[in-house]
Amino acid sequence: MVKVNLYQKFIRYIAFVLCCVSLLAILGWIFHIEIFTQIHSELPTMKFNTAFCFLLLAFVIFCTREGRCSKISMVLNLLLFTIAFVTFLQDAGDFNLGIDQLAATDHKGVAKGNPTPGRMSMATSLCFTLLSISLGLVRFNNDKAKRGASYLSLVVIVISFFAIVTFIYNIPTFDKVRFISSMAIHTAIGFFIAGLAITLTIPKHGITELFTSKRIGSFMIRRLFFQLTVVSLLLSYLILYCYREGYFAADFSIAMVAVIVIFATLVLLVVVSRSMNSIDREKRAAEEELNIIHMYLNTTPDPLIVVNKQGTIELTNSLMSEVFGYTEDELKGKTMDSLIPVRYHSEYKKHLEYYFEYINAVEKNEKEYYSSSVIEIYANKRNGEEFPVEMTLNSTWSPRGFITVAAFRDVTRRVNAENKLQAALEASIIGIWDYDILQGEVYWDETMYKLYGTSNNIKESIYELWTKRVHPDDKNKIETLLNDSIAGHSVYDTDFRIVLTDGTIRHIRAKGTVYRDENKKPVRMLGTNWDITGQKTLEASLIEAKKAAESASKSKSEFLANMSHEIRTPLNGIIGFTDLLIKTPLNESQSEYLKNVNNSANLLLDVINDILDFSKIEAGKLELHYEEVDVYELCEQTIDVIRHQAEQKKLEVLLNIPPDIQRYVYADPVRLRQILTNLLSNAIKFTHTGEIELHLESRIAEEDENKTYFQFSVRDTGVGIASDKLSKIFGAFDQEDSSTTRKYGGTGLGLTISNKLLALMGSKLNVESELNKGSEFSFEVQFEIPDGKLTDKTAFFRNVKKVLVVDDNESNRRILEVMLAEMNIESLLANNGIEAMELLEKHKDFDFAIVDYNMPYMSGTDLISQIRNTLNLSADDLPIMLLHSTADDDIIFKAIKDYNINFNYTKPIHSGKLKTVLDRLANYSTATAATVNSKAISSQDETVSFSGENTTILVAEDNPVNQLLAREILMKIVPDANLIIAENGKEAVEMYQTKNPDIVFMDIQMPEMSGLDATKKIREIESQQDKHIPIIALTARVLNGERETCIEYGMDDYLSKPIILDRVKTIVETYLLK
């Protein structure tokens, strides 16, 4: 609603105007001043009774609005009603009671022969009657009564407005409605403003609410009604003038009025609709700002309230209820005084007033500004409990003005700690001693006597007492140090033990300074003693705790190793068998599923490694293992792992790898994948809508052309990070704040481990973020390029010169455009299917089309249907690749068949895969149509190294699943070998002696006899036979030193679980073929 004080001022002005007009008219009648009663000689006069009634009306309106003199105003209103109603009855009943000229005679009316001289018109008396009734209804505390008052006032406004218009249009009296023919112009104006005044006394009732409300409909009425009224009056007056001057005929004038009013209405509707759209935008912005404030309030670890400049509470967060015990409704509208004990009010109010004075001064400049102020004070809970808080006032500028937030941080613990420290300091005992070296006398203060458990009433000398109290084991050391200090050979700063009379041993800290004369001769020594028994006890307990921690750390390492072994054992089966299955003939879905299972199992393996990694990081023993890595494949595998998680949140995942990127490098794939997976998982976790992008860039190192710098970037459109929290996210177990952990989960270790790993690679994580806009994490690492593995940066596809890209995601369109440009292929981009159809109709020379499935207005399959059926472009005329997010979507596969789609691929697509598709276009025909990602893996087994005929392989493994996995892998590598299984170390030794194996794969942890002991036993047997059989360790333990332990026990090589075919194949080729 519009502010009430504005209405009050307006009503006061109206009452004042009515009073002035009525008094002037009364004076005009008394002193015969015609200009006061009759504005123009040809216009009706304001009768004396009319002026008197207006005076009564002005007084009643004023008293009603101000709430004053209610009884007097009721009497005057009754008088007003009586005069008006009696006059109306005279006109209606055609009789005369003689009240019209009681106060003043209407000489002109008498002279003109008016049958009722001095009488107000019937319309005037009716209007006074209605307004009097309306003022009476206003006093009732009833919605229906006030609504009735509003509508009665509206009737008067309409009658008076009609009379005013007839006067403005200069319509002759005989042409007017007879009912209002004798109402004076200033009488009509008086009724009009009086009716407005009464409606504004009840702005929330009746039709008035439609004009005064802040709702959008009321805004439209205000804009349209007043503007349309003014325009209609002006235009109709202009046309009436033209008609009277003879320019237009009557019927044409009416038509002109209709057309012009319609046109003016249309123009006003356009203006108002724009205003409404602007208001809607402002409303949305305000709602968004309010949502941000709510989110900020509920994600902070402290109770918060939002207050206005008067200190009134407008909003609270959930922690206010938890800490203070108040609900949000209980606090809204209250001042901050209710949260502060009375005895602190003066201090708190002084601080608050000073703060808001400063904010007001800043606000006058209308500049963005942030201000903060902190005060320590006590706060009140709902149950009356007081507790110390640190109250922080924060104000920040927004388009709607300054927003002030008060945060209350409970500092009870800190205050208690400070009090305890203060008490400890006050209770600490420091004794002062003074040694007169020349006289050989020692002087103590009272504290020294207390420290040594005696009084100053001793018979022996203080020095004798001191030497008697010093522990026998420390006596010689202390006396020697004392003498050396006096001699100037050392500083007297030591600690020793004393023995009290009851046998109690105390530890004393002692310091002393020697004073010398001008000849450097010692004359005096001044020093202090204080009890450090508590400190010594603490130090002893810390030493014990350190020993216990070292023991616990050793136990933890052993526990981690054992847990790693227990988890890796089943993982060995999962990864190994899925690895074998992937290399068998599979359909598209099976291949996709197995790859995801294998990748997820490897990710779980990486998580297990993270547990060990953090232990290694703490010990500073983390190492990197470099091998040749396909960067394309590593990034794709990482995207595959997180793709399902992103699809569940309907996020677009983009893989932006330029075509000229160096593909093969020497890197640690496990650690690199670990870092990327962590960054991508975090991006998905903190993003609710939008997209995630993994972007790679590379450049040849200037200092060494065989090395390449890689820039990895992970960008998201998530919640972002506040600038003041960026440094905190890299701490171990830290997130942006505690509410982040509550809302999103996580340990806060991921970024710490990633940064540690990057430090080993000579790099670090960088982050750029904007709150509520998103974040981008990036790092640059240098990798060595394998010999002969330089990427060919030139790619020409002569059969593909122009490509149409259709995708509603701008980032995806940009990535595909850059990829195609790097391949020297022109591309045209379309945002949706409609734009694509327009481009296809305009350009007839497209060689290939890349179409996204999920688009607005027209889906990818709908577009392809239009291309095939409407444009009659066959698969040979325009080959098409369909990009989609779900590999096994029935709709997509049906569309592939129905619309002869040449290729389909699950997003994101990178340049390597795009090159593969473009390469296949050269040999493509519709008869051999197949999708890129459904290409079956060749059924031919290429894993056989050699037949293995006459070869015996012994596998010592107690786990049945791992036995079966080892058998399957070895049978693929050496199908004709004789494979024997031992279930424990003891059987392995026996089979070694009886079966004479050519190679042994030995598990480390087995019952009856471990793998290490079995190996040691075999080597002892071999030492007597002068031969050496290769023994390969199989272990799930990956702690530092495990490999060295295996070699020390006589093993030749080491395989960590999970074991996969390629690693076993390398071992077999190394030890059997050589």
Secondary structure, 3 states (H helix, E strand, C coil): CCCHHHHHHHHHHHHHHHHHHHHHHHHHHHHCCHHHHCCCCCCCCCCHHHHHHHHHHHHHHHHHHHCCCHHHHHHHHHHHHHHHHHHHHHHHHCCCCCCCCCCCCCHHHHHCCCCCCCCCCHHHHHHHHHHHHHHHHHCCCCHHHHHHHHHHHHHHHHHHHHHHHHHHCCCCHHHCCHHHCCCCHHHHHHHHHHHHHHHHHCCCCCCHHHHHCCCHHHHHHHHHHHHHHHHHHHHHHHHHHHHHCCCCCHHHHHHHHHHHHHHHHHHHHHHHHHHHHHHHHHHHHHHHHHHHHHHHHHCCCCCEEEECCCCEEEEECHHHHHHHCCCHHHHCCCEHHHHCCHHHHHHHHHHHHHHHHHHHHHHCCCCCCEEEEEEEEEEECCCCCEEEEEEEEEEEEECCEEEEEEEEEECHHHHHHHHHHHHHHHHCCEEEEEEECCCCEEEECHHHHHHCCCCCCCCCCHHHHHHHHECHHHHHHHHHHHHHHHHCCCCEEEEEEEECCCCCEEEEEEEEEEEECCCCCEEEEEEEEEECHHHHHHHHHHHHHHHHHHHHHHHHHHHHHHHHHHHHHHHHHHHHHHHHHHCCCCCHHHHHHHHHHHHHHHHHHHHHHHHHHHHHHHHCCCCCCCEEEEHHHHHHHHHHHHHHHHHHCCCEEEEECCCCCCCEEEECHHHHHHHHHHHHHHHHHCCCCCEEEEEEEEEECCCCCCEEEEEEEEEECCCCCCHHHCCHHHCCCCCCCHHHHHHHCCCCCHHHHHHHHHHHCCCCCEEEEECCCEEEEEEEEEEECCCCCCCCCCCCCCCCCEEEEECCCHHHHHHHHHHHHHCCCEEEEECCHHHHHHHHHHCCCCCEEEEECCCCCCCHHHHHHHHHHHCCCCCCCCCEEEEECCCCCHHHHHHHHHCCCCEEEECCCCHHHHHHHHHHHCCCCHHHCCCHHHCCCCCCCCCCCCCCCCCEEEEECCCHHHHHHHHHHHHHHCCCCEEEEECCHHHHHHHHHHHCCCEEEEECCCCCCCHHHHHHHHHHHHHHHCCCCCEEEEECCCCCCHHHHHHHCCCCEEEECCCCHHHHHHHHHHHCCC
